[in-house]
Structure formats: C-alpha cells, structure tokens
C-alpha cells in the first residue's frame, strides 16, 4: 500500500502542474494540495519524505509546507508526523542561524517525544538542541543535551548515532579547551566509524583531531590529519564537508606562513561554501583571505576581503566573524599608520567581543531556566502516570472481586493489597523526587539575581565565571534529582560547590572547611542526595547574617558503619527569636527535610537520627549552632 502511494504521489507531482494549471501550477501548489487531502498515517510519512526530498527546489516555500504538514498531522491526530515536522522546521532555522526560533521548534518536538516516549525522536531532539547551543558557544548546555542523546543511542545499540554524537561532544570540548577529553571522544567515534566503514564520520573526526593538533602548535601533525580528512571525503564522492576540509588545510598553511598555499586553499574552500550557500563560512574565508593579504602587504585587497567578510557576517548575525574582521582591520590600519582608524576598529572588535559574552551569559541563563522547567514537567508527567496506574489497578481488582467465587475473596484481597502497596511505594518514590526538585528554586533565583548584578555592574568576566560554576551545580542537581542515592564523593562535591557559590555571592562573609578522613571510601558509600544542604543554607543566610566578624562553618564527616555522621558547626548568632518570615523560611526547610527523612525510613527500614544544639545553651562563651545528622548508608538497598 505504501509503495503504491509513492508511485501515485510521484505521478501526481509530475502531471499536477498540467492537469491543475489554474490552481496547482508548480511543485509547491501540488504538495500543498496533497497535504490538505491526506488522512492516512502511512501516506503522511511518504508525503513528509517527499517534502524533504524537494527541499532545494521548494526554496522559501519549504518551511511553510512543513508548518502546513504539522497542522494537518495535528488535525488527523498523527503525533509522530507532527513532532517530526517540528524537528525539521527547527533544523532549517538552525541552518539559517536563527537559533532562537530553531530552539522553540526543537523543544516543541521534544515535549511531544517525551509524552510519546519515542526514543528515536528523543535522540534527534537532544542532538539538535545540543547543536543549537554549540553553534552559539553555550557549551555547558550543549554537552548536557549531547550526553542525553548518547545515552539513548547506546541504550538502543545504534552505533551510527553513537559515533556521530561522540564527534559532536569532541568538537564541543574543543570549544571548552578540554583537548584531552575531546581527543578521547574523537578516537572512540573513529573506532566505531572504522567498524561500520563510515568514511564521512571518520573524515570529520580526523579533521577535528587536526584542529586540536593545530591549537597545540603541532602543525605537521595537524596538516596530516587535515589532508587525510579531505582525502576520505573525496572517497565518499560527495562535496559535503569539503569546504571545511579545504579551509582547515588553509589555516595550517597560514600558521606555517606559507601565504601562497594558504590563499589557494581558502579560495578553494570559498568556492565550496558558495555552492552550499553557507554565508557564515563565506565570511570566515573572506576574513582569513583579508588576513593573508595584510601579511603579503596587499592592503587594498585586504580592505576588500575584510569589508566583504563583515557584510556577510552581519547578514547571518555571526558575531565572532565580525569581531575577527575588525581585529584584522585594526592590524591593517596600524600597518598603514592610520592610528585613529586602527583604534576605532579595535574598539568595535571589543564591542562585539562583549556582545558575544553577554549573549552567551543571557542564553545560558535562559537555557538553565527552561531546562529546570522541563525537568519539573517530566517529573509531574511521571507522577501522573503512577497515579493513573494506581487507579487502573484498583479497577482491575474490583472487577475480579465481582467475578470470582466467595472462597477466592481472601486470596484476591491479599493480592490486591500487595499491588496497592507496590504502587503506593512507587508513588512515594516519585513524590520524593518532586520534593527534591522543589528545594531548588529558592537558591536558583538568588543566584540568578547575583549574576544579573554582576552584568549590570559591567563585570562580565565575574558573571561568566559565576555562571559556569552555577551551571555545574544546577546540572548535577537536576541529574541527581531522579536518583535515590549518590556517592558520598558526589555529595561532598555538590556541598563544596554550593558553599563556594555562596562565598562568591557574599565575599569575606564566612570561611568553610570540609573535614573527613582521607581513607574514607567516598566513591563507594551511597547516601541520599542533598539532605545536608538546607542546614548549611540556614547557617550562611541566618547564622552569619548580622555578625561583624568572619563566620566559620565546618562540616565533619565520619563513617559509622551503618550510617555516615555529618556534624555541621558554625560560630554565628545561634538560634534566637526571629521574625515570622524567618521562622517560616526555616520551618519550610525543616518540613521538607522531615518529609524526606520519613520517606527514607519507610522505604529502607533504617534509623535516621538528627540533633540540633544551640552552643550558647551549652556554654555561654560560645555562639552558633551544632547539628549532628546520622544519614543511613544505602549501599545494600
């Protein structure tokens, strides 16, 4: 049936302009007509393939047709077709470097894939969202998405997808200047590509490895990998990727100061980028041709190349290419002794550098907020599913009770109780996860406010550093929020990261130390995550609030066989009468802790003790609070 539809559709697309010359006088009108009349899901799949196949011919009509397809898919309740079309729309906007719109459509597709539990579509969504952020140099968020994609491809055993994602992870780590990790991903990806005889992915890996060698000033090694990458691409018989391969060779020649060969390579690369209508890479090549012309003292040619590079970069809003072009303009004017023009060009370069940093910071904040909201949605969807499961189980038990004989009532009641307890326990587990997520917004919005203050205070470097550390903590919190246990090492690292962030937010307010025996096997002990953090937060925000001396906060960790003892001690003001608002804040944190403690005791059947002491009550010469928590070790559960 599907093959027959392909034949009919192909014939229709050929004869439609003749048979419907009044209304369907071109390919776009033909596809529009076919989309409007389709009701079969299988035929919708074939139709989407046809729209994708004719992308270049459709030109500006390509995205409107995909939008019409998505609307039709929604009308006939074909969720798979709808979410795939949204992903393709996002992909096209990404190619056009309209990253904000690309993100909206990829995320729209992702939300549907989560509800449908479609692992294949989830892989594409996470990968495409990672590419959106990688193209904007928002590497921490990009890596998070790529890791999710890799986890899915590994789980389903899709080696091709795993190899591709490892390559993108490697290129992203280059942007983070983590070259060892980048090379490790490239090698893993290359091994899979060799097994599959995937020359294209292997070529991309060699090109990327060459970039690492070029950064590390091993020019001959870089040149070898660049040329090998180009030769592999030639073997594939396709021009795809050739432009990048040629301009990478040009960069290696430029480092060698072989300007003649460098110029030839960039001109050849420019030809490929023009054929592919890639304006961003055209701007990139023209900028480097301008740099080469400066080195060769061909200043008029340099002016032409750099002016063209800026014009093209502005067209696609490529801030990095604009910044580089103005930097090279400054060098050009310096060579011509036009010092005032050189200063103006350098000033523009700095302005664009600041814009890049500010946009990166703003987009990272937005991505973190959206990621946090998405995580909450996933948790709520899972909780609702569990509640529906409980209702369905009760209905089934009820029907069974009505259908069986009296002598089976006791047995059925026993089975029903077991099922109900299992379902309630699962629901409790999910509620515990939601409770953990609910602990985060209070801290998140305080930190975001501090980042905003740095940005408004024109301190972008501090804002960027603060933001990077905050992203690490938030990512860890979101990751561990779905886990019952984490290693003691991870817990210590999270607490250390949190206290360092608080120190940055209130400089010179307090000092802290984490004390534990170096022989303590922190990597093997499993504990519930983030139970101690609320007490540390209270010590910092309330204990040290009105003191006129440097606060001291110590966390001592000891292994007591069945549990880990955390002793938190500060030299703050201690526990005194507070205003109602402060009481509410502390009681909320304590209430959440008590709920989590109760759930852990209920599930694992282990003691979970804690004690709060006001040091002034023990010794009037002391001030502060000492808290002792016995957190059960959950390795055996």
VEXDREN-2710 file (C-alpha; in Angstrom, 1 decimal):
% VEXDREN-2710
k/r/px/py/pz
1/UNK/0.0/0.0/0.0
2/UNK/2.8/2.4/0.9
3/UNK/4.7/1.6/-2.3
4/UNK/1.6/2.2/-4.4
5/UNK/1.2/5.6/-2.7
6/UNK/4.8/6.6/-3.6
7/UNK/4.1/5.8/-7.2
8/UNK/0.8/7.8/-7.2
9/UNK/2.4/10.7/-5.4
10/UNK/5.3/10.8/-7.9
11/UNK/3.0/10.7/-10.8
12/UNK/0.8/13.4/-9.3
13/UNK/3.7/15.7/-8.7
14/UNK/4.7/15.3/-12.4
15/UNK/1.3/15.7/-14.0
16/UNK/-0.3/18.0/-11.5
17/UNK/1.1/21.3/-13.0
18/UNK/-0.5/20.3/-16.3
19/UNK/-3.8/18.9/-15.0
20/UNK/-4.4/21.7/-12.5
21/UNK/-2.8/24.6/-14.3
22/UNK/-5.2/27.1/-12.8
23/UNK/-4.6/26.2/-9.1
24/UNK/-1.7/23.8/-8.9
25/UNK/0.8/25.4/-11.3
26/UNK/4.0/24.4/-9.5
27/UNK/5.5/21.9/-7.2
28/UNK/4.7/23.8/-4.1
29/UNK/1.0/24.0/-5.0
30/UNK/0.9/20.3/-5.8
31/UNK/2.4/19.4/-2.4
32/UNK/0.0/21.9/-0.7
33/UNK/-3.0/20.2/-2.3
34/UNK/-1.8/16.6/-1.4
35/UNK/-1.2/17.6/2.3
36/UNK/-4.6/19.1/2.6
37/UNK/-6.3/15.8/1.5
38/UNK/-4.3/13.2/3.4
39/UNK/-5.8/11.1/6.2
40/UNK/-3.6/8.0/6.3
41/UNK/-0.7/8.0/8.6
42/UNK/1.4/5.8/6.3
43/UNK/0.8/8.2/3.4
44/UNK/1.7/11.2/5.6
45/UNK/5.1/9.5/6.2
46/UNK/5.6/9.2/2.5
47/UNK/4.5/12.8/2.0
48/UNK/6.9/14.2/4.5
49/UNK/9.8/12.3/2.8
50/UNK/8.7/13.9/-0.5
51/UNK/8.7/17.4/1.0
52/UNK/12.2/16.8/2.4
53/UNK/13.4/15.4/-0.9
54/UNK/12.4/18.5/-2.8
55/UNK/13.8/20.9/-0.2
56/UNK/16.1/22.8/-2.6
57/UNK/13.5/23.1/-5.3
58/UNK/10.9/24.4/-2.8
59/UNK/13.2/27.2/-1.5
60/UNK/11.3/29.7/0.5
61/UNK/8.2/27.5/0.4
62/UNK/9.9/24.7/2.3
63/UNK/9.2/25.9/5.9
64/UNK/5.6/27.0/5.2
65/UNK/4.9/23.5/3.7
66/UNK/6.4/21.8/6.8
67/UNK/4.2/24.1/9.0
68/UNK/1.1/23.1/6.9
69/UNK/2.1/19.5/7.3
70/UNK/2.4/19.8/11.1
71/UNK/-1.1/21.4/11.2
72/UNK/-2.6/18.6/9.1
73/UNK/-0.9/15.9/11.2
74/UNK/-2.4/17.6/14.3
75/UNK/-5.9/17.6/12.7
76/UNK/-5.8/13.9/11.9
77/UNK/-4.2/13.2/15.3
78/UNK/-0.9/11.9/13.9
79/UNK/1.5/12.9/16.7
80/UNK/4.6/11.2/15.2
81/UNK/4.3/13.2/11.9
82/UNK/3.7/16.4/13.9
83/UNK/6.7/16.1/16.1
84/UNK/9.0/15.1/13.2
85/UNK/7.9/18.1/11.2
86/UNK/8.6/20.4/14.1
87/UNK/12.1/19.0/14.4
88/UNK/12.7/19.5/10.7
89/UNK/11.5/23.1/10.9
90/UNK/13.9/23.7/13.8
91/UNK/16.7/22.1/11.8
92/UNK/16.1/24.5/8.9
93/UNK/16.0/27.6/11.1
94/UNK/19.3/26.4/12.6
95/UNK/20.9/26.1/9.2
96/UNK/19.8/29.7/8.7
97/UNK/21.4/30.6/12.1
98/UNK/18.0/31.7/13.5
99/UNK/18.8/29.9/16.7
100/UNK/16.0/31.3/18.9
101/UNK/13.3/30.0/16.6
102/UNK/15.2/26.8/16.0
103/UNK/15.2/26.2/19.8
104/UNK/11.4/26.8/20.0
105/UNK/10.6/24.2/17.4
106/UNK/13.1/21.6/18.6
107/UNK/11.8/22.0/22.1
108/UNK/8.2/21.7/20.9
109/UNK/9.1/18.4/19.2
110/UNK/11.0/17.3/22.4
111/UNK/7.9/17.9/24.6
112/UNK/5.8/15.7/22.3
113/UNK/8.5/13.0/22.2
114/UNK/8.7/12.9/26.0
115/UNK/4.9/12.3/26.2
116/UNK/5.1/9.7/23.4
117/UNK/8.2/8.0/24.9
118/UNK/9.7/7.9/21.4
119/UNK/13.4/7.1/22.0
120/UNK/14.4/7.7/18.3
121/UNK/12.8/11.1/18.2
122/UNK/14.2/12.0/21.6
123/UNK/17.7/11.2/20.2
124/UNK/17.2/13.6/17.3
125/UNK/15.7/16.3/19.6
126/UNK/18.5/16.2/22.1
127/UNK/21.2/16.1/19.4
128/UNK/19.6/19.0/17.5
129/UNK/19.1/21.1/20.7
130/UNK/22.8/20.4/21.6
131/UNK/23.8/21.7/18.1
132/UNK/21.7/24.9/18.6
133/UNK/23.6/25.7/21.8
134/UNK/27.0/24.6/20.4
135/UNK/26.7/26.9/17.5
136/UNK/26.2/29.8/20.0
137/UNK/29.2/28.7/22.1
138/UNK/27.0/27.8/25.0
139/UNK/29.0/24.7/25.6
140/UNK/27.9/23.5/29.0
141/UNK/24.2/23.3/28.0
142/UNK/25.2/21.7/24.6
143/UNK/27.2/19.0/26.3
144/UNK/24.2/18.2/28.6
145/UNK/22.0/17.6/25.6
146/UNK/24.6/15.6/23.7
147/UNK/25.1/13.3/26.8
148/UNK/21.3/12.6/26.8
149/UNK/21.4/11.8/23.1
150/UNK/24.4/9.5/23.6
151/UNK/22.7/7.7/26.5
152/UNK/19.7/6.9/24.2
153/UNK/21.8/5.8/21.2
154/UNK/23.9/3.5/23.5
155/UNK/20.8/2.1/25.1
156/UNK/19.2/1.1/21.8
157/UNK/22.6/-0.1/20.3
158/UNK/22.6/2.5/17.4
159/UNK/26.4/2.6/16.6
160/UNK/26.0/5.2/13.9
161/UNK/24.2/7.6/16.1
162/UNK/26.7/7.0/19.0
163/UNK/29.6/7.7/16.7
164/UNK/28.1/10.9/15.4
165/UNK/27.3/12.1/18.9
166/UNK/30.8/11.4/20.2
167/UNK/32.1/13.5/17.4
168/UNK/29.9/16.5/18.4
169/UNK/30.9/16.0/22.0
170/UNK/34.5/16.2/21.0
171/UNK/34.1/19.4/19.0
172/UNK/32.2/20.9/21.9
173/UNK/35.0/20.0/24.3
174/UNK/37.5/21.8/21.9
175/UNK/35.4/24.9/22.5
176/UNK/35.9/24.4/26.2
177/UNK/39.6/23.9/25.7
178/UNK/39.4/20.4/27.2
179/UNK/41.6/18.9/24.5
180/UNK/42.3/15.5/26.2
181/UNK/38.7/14.7/26.6
182/UNK/37.9/15.9/23.0
183/UNK/40.6/13.6/21.6
184/UNK/39.2/10.7/23.6
185/UNK/35.8/11.2/22.1
186/UNK/37.2/11.5/18.6
187/UNK/39.2/8.2/19.0
188/UNK/36.1/6.4/20.2
189/UNK/34.0/7.8/17.4
190/UNK/36.7/6.8/14.8
191/UNK/36.8/3.2/16.1
192/UNK/33.1/2.9/15.5
193/UNK/33.3/4.6/12.1
194/UNK/36.0/2.1/11.0
195/UNK/33.9/-0.8/12.1
196/UNK/31.0/0.5/10.1
197/UNK/33.1/1.6/7.2
198/UNK/31.7/5.1/7.7
199/UNK/34.2/7.2/5.8
200/UNK/32.3/10.5/6.3
201/UNK/32.3/10.4/10.1
202/UNK/35.9/9.2/10.1
203/UNK/36.8/12.1/7.9
204/UNK/35.1/14.6/10.3
205/UNK/36.9/13.0/13.3
206/UNK/40.3/13.4/11.5
207/UNK/39.5/17.0/10.7
208/UNK/38.6/17.7/14.3
209/UNK/41.7/15.9/15.6
210/UNK/43.8/18.1/13.3
211/UNK/42.2/21.2/14.9
212/UNK/43.5/20.0/18.3
213/UNK/47.0/19.5/17.0
214/UNK/46.9/23.0/15.3
215/UNK/45.8/24.6/18.6
216/UNK/48.7/22.8/20.4
217/UNK/51.1/24.1/17.6
218/UNK/51.9/20.7/16.2
219/UNK/51.4/22.0/12.7
220/UNK/52.8/19.0/10.7
221/UNK/50.5/16.6/12.6
222/UNK/47.6/18.9/12.0
223/UNK/48.4/19.1/8.3
224/UNK/48.5/15.3/8.1
225/UNK/45.1/14.9/9.7
226/UNK/43.5/17.7/7.6
227/UNK/44.7/16.2/4.3
228/UNK/43.7/12.7/5.4
229/UNK/40.2/14.1/6.2
230/UNK/39.9/15.7/2.8
231/UNK/41.0/12.5/1.0
232/UNK/38.4/10.5/2.9
233/UNK/35.7/12.9/1.9
234/UNK/36.8/12.7/-1.7
235/UNK/36.4/8.9/-1.5
236/UNK/32.7/9.4/-0.5
237/UNK/32.1/11.1/-3.8
238/UNK/30.2/14.0/-2.2
239/UNK/31.1/17.7/-1.8
240/UNK/29.5/17.8/1.7
241/UNK/32.2/18.9/4.2
242/UNK/34.8/19.6/1.5
243/UNK/34.7/23.4/2.2
244/UNK/35.6/22.9/5.8
245/UNK/38.3/20.4/5.0
246/UNK/39.9/22.8/2.5
247/UNK/39.8/25.9/4.8
248/UNK/41.3/23.8/7.6
249/UNK/44.3/23.0/5.4
250/UNK/44.5/26.7/4.6
251/UNK/44.7/27.5/8.3
252/UNK/47.6/25.1/8.7
253/UNK/49.5/26.8/5.8
254/UNK/48.8/30.2/7.3
255/UNK/50.4/29.1/10.6
256/UNK/53.4/27.9/8.6
257/UNK/53.4/31.4/7.0
258/UNK/53.0/29.8/3.6
259/UNK/50.7/32.5/2.3
260/UNK/50.6/31.4/-1.3
261/UNK/49.2/27.9/-0.5
262/UNK/47.1/29.3/2.3
263/UNK/45.4/31.7/-0.1
264/UNK/44.8/28.9/-2.7
265/UNK/43.2/26.7/0.0
266/UNK/40.8/29.5/1.3
267/UNK/39.8/30.4/-2.2
268/UNK/39.0/26.7/-3.0
269/UNK/37.1/26.5/0.3
270/UNK/35.2/29.6/-0.6
271/UNK/34.1/28.1/-3.8
272/UNK/32.6/25.1/-1.9
273/UNK/30.9/27.4/0.6
274/UNK/29.4/29.5/-2.2
275/UNK/28.0/26.3/-3.8
276/UNK/26.4/25.3/-0.5
277/UNK/25.2/28.9/0.1
278/UNK/26.8/28.9/3.6
279/UNK/27.2/32.6/4.2
280/UNK/28.8/32.2/7.7
281/UNK/31.7/30.1/6.3
282/UNK/32.0/32.5/3.3
283/UNK/32.5/35.3/5.8
284/UNK/35.0/33.1/7.7
285/UNK/37.1/32.5/4.5
286/UNK/37.0/36.1/3.3
287/UNK/38.2/37.2/6.7
288/UNK/41.2/34.9/6.5
289/UNK/41.9/36.0/2.9
290/UNK/42.0/39.5/4.3
291/UNK/44.4/38.5/7.0
292/UNK/46.6/36.8/4.3
293/UNK/46.5/39.9/2.2
294/UNK/47.7/42.0/5.1
295/UNK/50.7/39.6/5.7
296/UNK/51.5/39.9/1.9
297/UNK/51.2/43.8/2.2
298/UNK/48.3/43.8/-0.3
299/UNK/46.4/46.3/1.7
300/UNK/43.7/47.3/-0.9
301/UNK/42.8/43.6/-1.4
302/UNK/42.8/43.1/2.4
303/UNK/40.3/46.0/2.7
304/UNK/38.0/44.4/0.1
305/UNK/38.1/41.0/1.7
306/UNK/37.5/42.3/5.3
307/UNK/34.7/44.6/4.2
308/UNK/33.0/41.6/2.4
309/UNK/33.5/39.4/5.5
310/UNK/31.8/42.0/7.7
311/UNK/28.9/42.4/5.3
312/UNK/28.3/38.6/5.1
313/UNK/28.8/38.1/8.8
314/UNK/26.2/40.9/9.6
315/UNK/23.8/39.2/7.2
316/UNK/23.8/36.0/9.3
317/UNK/24.5/37.7/12.7
318/UNK/27.8/35.9/13.1
319/UNK/29.3/38.0/15.9
320/UNK/32.6/36.0/16.1
321/UNK/33.4/36.6/12.4
322/UNK/32.6/40.3/12.8
323/UNK/34.8/40.6/15.8
324/UNK/37.7/38.9/14.0
325/UNK/37.3/41.0/10.9
326/UNK/37.5/44.3/12.9
327/UNK/40.6/42.9/14.8
328/UNK/42.3/42.4/11.4
329/UNK/41.1/45.8/10.2
330/UNK/42.9/47.3/13.2
331/UNK/46.1/45.5/12.1
332/UNK/45.6/46.8/8.6
333/UNK/45.2/50.4/9.7
334/UNK/48.2/50.0/12.0
335/UNK/50.3/48.9/9.0
336/UNK/49.1/52.0/7.1
337/UNK/49.9/54.3/10.1
338/UNK/46.3/55.2/10.4
339/UNK/46.3/55.1/14.2
340/UNK/42.9/56.7/14.7
341/UNK/41.2/54.2/12.4
342/UNK/43.1/51.4/14.0
343/UNK/41.8/52.4/17.4
344/UNK/38.2/52.7/16.1
345/UNK/38.4/49.2/14.5
346/UNK/39.9/47.7/17.7
347/UNK/37.2/49.4/19.8
348/UNK/34.5/47.8/17.5
349/UNK/36.2/44.4/17.9
350/UNK/35.9/44.8/21.7
351/UNK/32.3/45.8/21.5
352/UNK/31.4/42.7/19.6
353/UNK/33.5/40.6/22.0
354/UNK/31.4/42.0/24.9
355/UNK/28.2/41.3/22.9
356/UNK/29.3/37.7/22.4
357/UNK/30.0/37.3/26.1
358/UNK/26.7/39.0/27.2
359/UNK/24.6/37.0/24.7
360/UNK/26.3/33.8/25.9
361/UNK/25.5/34.6/29.5
362/UNK/21.9/35.6/28.8
363/UNK/21.2/32.5/26.7
364/UNK/22.8/30.2/29.3
365/UNK/20.6/31.6/32.0
366/UNK/17.5/31.1/29.8
367/UNK/18.6/27.6/28.9
368/UNK/19.1/26.7/32.6
369/UNK/15.6/28.1/33.5
370/UNK/14.0/26.2/30.6
371/UNK/15.9/23.0/31.5
372/UNK/14.7/23.3/35.1
373/UNK/11.1/23.8/34.0
374/UNK/11.4/20.8/31.5
375/UNK/12.7/18.6/34.3
376/UNK/9.7/19.6/36.5
377/UNK/7.3/18.7/33.7
378/UNK/9.0/15.3/33.2
379/UNK/8.6/14.6/37.0
380/UNK/5.0/15.7/37.0
381/UNK/4.2/13.6/33.9
382/UNK/5.8/10.5/35.6
383/UNK/3.9/11.2/38.8
384/UNK/0.5/11.4/37.0
385/UNK/1.3/8.2/35.2
386/UNK/1.9/6.5/38.5
387/UNK/-1.4/7.8/39.9
388/UNK/-3.2/6.6/36.8
389/UNK/-1.6/3.2/37.2
390/UNK/-2.9/3.0/40.8
391/UNK/-6.4/3.8/39.6
392/UNK/-6.3/1.1/36.9
393/UNK/-5.0/-1.5/39.3
394/UNK/-7.9/-0.8/41.7
395/UNK/-10.4/-1.1/38.9
396/UNK/-9.0/-4.4/37.8
397/UNK/-9.1/-5.7/41.4
398/UNK/-12.7/-4.5/41.7
399/UNK/-13.8/-6.4/38.5
400/UNK/-12.0/-9.5/39.7
401/UNK/-13.8/-9.4/43.1
402/UNK/-17.1/-9.2/41.3
403/UNK/-16.3/-12.2/39.0
404/UNK/-14.9/-14.8/41.4
405/UNK/-16.4/-17.1/43.9
406/UNK/-16.6/-16.4/47.6
407/UNK/-13.8/-18.8/48.6
408/UNK/-11.3/-16.8/46.5
409/UNK/-12.1/-13.4/48.2
410/UNK/-9.3/-13.8/50.8
411/UNK/-6.7/-14.6/48.2
412/UNK/-7.7/-11.8/45.9
413/UNK/-7.8/-9.3/48.7
414/UNK/-4.2/-10.4/49.6
415/UNK/-3.0/-9.9/46.0
416/UNK/-4.8/-6.5/45.8
417/UNK/-3.1/-5.3/49.0
418/UNK/0.3/-6.3/47.6
419/UNK/-0.3/-4.5/44.3
420/UNK/-1.6/-1.4/46.1
421/UNK/1.4/-1.2/48.4
422/UNK/3.8/-1.6/45.5
423/UNK/2.0/1.2/43.6
424/UNK/1.9/3.5/46.6
425/UNK/5.6/2.9/47.3
426/UNK/6.3/3.8/43.7
427/UNK/4.2/6.9/44.1
428/UNK/6.1/7.8/47.2
429/UNK/9.4/7.4/45.3
430/UNK/8.2/9.9/42.7
431/UNK/6.9/12.3/45.3
432/UNK/10.4/12.2/46.9
433/UNK/11.9/13.2/43.6
434/UNK/9.5/16.1/43.3
435/UNK/10.3/17.2/46.8
436/UNK/14.0/17.3/45.9
437/UNK/13.2/19.4/42.8
438/UNK/11.1/21.8/44.9
439/UNK/14.2/22.6/47.1
440/UNK/16.0/24.2/44.1
441/UNK/14.1/27.4/43.0
442/UNK/14.8/29.4/46.3
443/UNK/18.5/29.1/45.7
444/UNK/18.4/29.4/41.9
445/UNK/16.6/32.8/41.8
446/UNK/19.0/34.3/44.4
447/UNK/22.0/33.2/42.3
448/UNK/20.4/34.5/39.1
449/UNK/19.9/37.8/40.8
450/UNK/23.6/37.9/41.7
451/UNK/24.6/37.1/38.1
452/UNK/22.4/39.9/36.9
453/UNK/24.0/42.3/39.4
454/UNK/27.5/41.5/38.0
455/UNK/26.3/42.0/34.4
456/UNK/24.6/45.3/35.3
457/UNK/27.8/46.3/37.1
458/UNK/29.7/45.8/33.9
459/UNK/31.7/42.8/35.3
460/UNK/31.2/40.2/32.5
461/UNK/34.2/38.1/33.5
462/UNK/33.0/37.6/37.0
463/UNK/29.5/37.0/35.7
464/UNK/30.8/34.3/33.3
465/UNK/32.9/32.6/36.0
466/UNK/30.0/32.7/38.5
467/UNK/27.6/31.4/35.8
468/UNK/29.9/28.5/34.8
469/UNK/30.1/27.3/38.5
470/UNK/26.3/27.7/38.9
471/UNK/25.7/25.7/35.7
472/UNK/27.8/22.9/37.1
473/UNK/25.8/22.8/40.4
474/UNK/22.4/23.1/38.6
475/UNK/23.3/20.3/36.1
476/UNK/24.4/18.0/39.0
477/UNK/21.2/18.8/41.0
478/UNK/19.0/18.0/38.0
479/UNK/20.9/14.8/37.3
480/UNK/20.7/13.5/40.8
481/UNK/17.1/14.6/41.5
482/UNK/15.9/11.4/39.9
483/UNK/18.3/9.2/41.9
484/UNK/17.6/7.6/45.3
485/UNK/21.3/7.6/46.1
486/UNK/24.5/9.1/45.0
487/UNK/28.1/8.5/46.1
488/UNK/29.4/10.4/49.2
489/UNK/32.1/11.9/46.9
490/UNK/29.4/13.4/44.7
491/UNK/27.5/14.8/47.8
492/UNK/30.7/16.4/49.1
493/UNK/31.5/17.9/45.7
494/UNK/27.9/19.4/45.5
495/UNK/28.2/20.9/49.0
496/UNK/31.6/22.3/48.3
497/UNK/30.3/23.9/45.0
498/UNK/27.3/25.3/46.8
499/UNK/29.3/26.9/49.6
500/UNK/31.8/28.4/47.1
501/UNK/28.9/30.0/45.2
502/UNK/27.6/31.4/48.5
503/UNK/31.1/32.8/49.2
504/UNK/31.2/34.5/45.8
505/UNK/27.8/36.0/46.4
506/UNK/28.9/37.4/49.8
507/UNK/32.7/37.9/49.7
508/UNK/34.6/37.8/53.0
509/UNK/31.4/36.9/54.9
510/UNK/32.5/33.5/56.0
511/UNK/35.0/30.7/55.6
512/UNK/34.3/27.0/55.4
513/UNK/36.1/23.6/55.7
514/UNK/35.0/20.1/55.0
515/UNK/36.8/17.6/57.2
516/UNK/37.0/13.8/56.7
517/UNK/39.5/11.0/56.9
518/UNK/41.3/10.6/53.6
519/UNK/40.9/6.8/54.0
520/UNK/37.1/7.3/53.9
521/UNK/35.9/5.4/50.8
522/UNK/33.8/8.3/49.5
523/UNK/33.5/6.8/46.0
524/UNK/31.8/3.6/47.3
525/UNK/29.5/4.9/50.0
526/UNK/25.9/5.6/48.8
527/UNK/23.8/8.2/50.5
528/UNK/20.6/10.1/49.7
529/UNK/21.4/13.4/47.9
530/UNK/21.2/17.0/49.2
531/UNK/19.9/16.3/52.7
532/UNK/22.6/18.4/54.4
533/UNK/22.3/21.5/52.2
534/UNK/19.3/23.1/53.9
535/UNK/21.1/23.2/57.2
536/UNK/24.2/24.8/55.6
537/UNK/22.0/27.3/53.8
538/UNK/20.4/28.3/57.2
539/UNK/23.8/28.7/58.8
540/UNK/25.0/31.0/56.0
541/UNK/21.9/33.1/55.5
542/UNK/20.7/33.3/59.1
543/UNK/23.6/32.4/61.4
544/UNK/26.0/34.8/59.7
545/UNK/23.5/37.5/58.7
546/UNK/24.2/40.2/61.3
547/UNK/27.7/39.3/62.6
548/UNK/30.6/41.8/62.4
549/UNK/33.3/39.1/62.2
550/UNK/34.2/36.4/59.8
551/UNK/31.9/33.5/60.1
552/UNK/33.3/30.0/60.3
553/UNK/31.5/26.9/59.1
554/UNK/32.8/23.4/59.4
555/UNK/31.4/20.1/58.1
556/UNK/32.9/17.0/59.7
557/UNK/32.1/13.6/58.0
558/UNK/32.7/10.3/59.7
559/UNK/31.9/6.7/58.7
560/UNK/30.0/4.9/61.5
561/UNK/29.5/1.6/59.6
562/UNK/25.7/1.7/59.3
563/UNK/25.5/5.4/58.8
564/UNK/27.5/8.5/57.8
565/UNK/27.7/11.2/60.5
566/UNK/27.6/14.8/59.4
567/UNK/28.4/17.4/62.1
568/UNK/27.7/20.9/60.9
569/UNK/29.0/23.6/63.2
570/UNK/29.1/27.4/62.8
571/UNK/30.0/30.4/65.0
572/UNK/27.1/32.5/64.0
573/UNK/24.4/34.2/66.2
574/UNK/22.8/30.9/67.1
575/UNK/19.1/30.1/67.5
576/UNK/17.2/33.1/68.7
577/UNK/13.7/34.6/68.3
578/UNK/13.2/35.6/64.7
579/UNK/10.6/37.4/62.7
580/UNK/7.6/35.4/61.3
581/UNK/9.1/35.4/57.8
582/UNK/12.4/33.9/59.0
583/UNK/10.5/31.3/61.1
584/UNK/8.5/30.4/58.0
585/UNK/11.7/30.0/55.9
586/UNK/13.4/27.7/58.5
587/UNK/10.2/25.7/59.2
588/UNK/9.7/25.1/55.4
589/UNK/13.3/23.8/55.0
590/UNK/12.9/21.6/58.2
591/UNK/9.5/20.4/57.0
592/UNK/10.9/19.3/53.6
593/UNK/13.8/17.6/55.5
594/UNK/11.4/15.7/57.8
595/UNK/9.3/14.5/54.9
596/UNK/12.3/13.2/53.1
597/UNK/13.6/11.6/56.3
598/UNK/10.3/9.9/56.8
599/UNK/10.1/8.5/53.3
600/UNK/13.7/7.2/53.5
601/UNK/12.9/5.4/56.8
602/UNK/9.7/4.0/55.3
603/UNK/11.5/2.6/52.3
604/UNK/14.8/1.4/53.6
605/UNK/13.8/0.5/57.2
606/UNK/16.8/2.2/58.7
607/UNK/17.3/4.6/61.6
608/UNK/17.8/8.2/60.6
609/UNK/18.7/10.5/63.5
610/UNK/19.5/14.2/63.7
611/UNK/20.0/16.6/66.6
612/UNK/20.2/20.4/66.7
613/UNK/22.2/22.1/69.6
614/UNK/22.4/25.8/70.4
615/UNK/26.0/26.2/71.5
616/UNK/25.2/29.1/73.8
617/UNK/22.9/26.9/75.8
618/UNK/25.8/24.6/76.5
619/UNK/28.5/27.2/77.1
620/UNK/27.6/30.9/77.4
621/UNK/31.0/31.9/76.0
622/UNK/30.2/30.2/72.7
623/UNK/27.8/31.2/69.9
624/UNK/26.5/29.4/66.9
625/UNK/24.7/26.1/66.2
626/UNK/25.9/22.5/66.1
627/UNK/23.9/20.0/64.0
628/UNK/24.5/16.2/64.1
629/UNK/22.9/14.1/61.3
630/UNK/23.2/10.3/61.0
631/UNK/22.4/9.6/57.4
632/UNK/22.0/5.9/56.7
633/UNK/24.3/4.2/54.2
634/UNK/22.2/2.7/51.4
635/UNK/24.7/0.5/49.5
636/UNK/22.8/-2.7/50.1
637/UNK/19.5/-1.4/49.0
END
